[in-house]
């Protein structure tokens, strides 16, 4: 077997192991599990970054405003940028549409807002219910008795997030007499206040990075940024580098999936390297 074949085989093995590790992580991750969010949480737990609830909420408000605005700008495209979020805002209703309703939906506004609130409220409550009740399914009465008002925080966050957004958009459409992508800016900003019900640095970072992803796509399409500069890949590499560094220097605050990822790709060599580093640190230094 020549050198080229050996190198190609090695690349395939690494790619296969990496895909397996990433697939396991994907199955157990949530919306806030992005490299940038993991980096922020790692830096916060390590003491390098201080993020209060107010700062997290402000970041989420700004990120939501930019994110919903950019998502509505993409509404007229046949193919949107692949991006998963709590909900996709409605397309902008143009003046030429055959509808007397200036809002981006059909039917009364109160029904549109209420449906969105109840839908996401139910989703949030279902998640909390599954986490609280299902582990104790053998004793349903005890599990149901353990439910407290605090268990509604996630449901209130989900429901109020879409409810506030839709209510503000409808209000602006009624006042202006026309729909516009700009309505998403104040609507998304005020909707971000809902994070107070269930603060999460990961979700705050996810909103900001999602907005950046959409913005970079638009800038690439308009040729404002050359394709020779792969911004998403650069940011991903920087974030992964910080996480890999945390694996060795700050393992107590490093996300668990980084341990699994590095161990899988290196075939267990990272544990040997870490143990060797610890042993060398423990050895007395020669003067």
Secondary structure, DSSP 8 states (H G I E B T S, - for coil): --HHHHHHHHHHHHHHHHHHHHHHHHHH--TT--HHHHHHHHHHHTTS----HHHHHHHHHHHHHHHHHHHHHGGGSSS------S--------TTSS-S--SSSSS-HHHHHHHHHHHHHHHHHHHHHHHHTGGGGGGHHHHHHT--GGGGHHHHHHHHHHHHHHHHHHHHHHHHSS--TTHHHHHHHHHGGGGGGS--HHHHHHHHHHHHHHHHHHHHHTTSS-TTS-HHHHHHHHHHHHHHHHHHH-TTTS-HHHHHHHHHHTTTHHHHHHHHHHHHHHS----
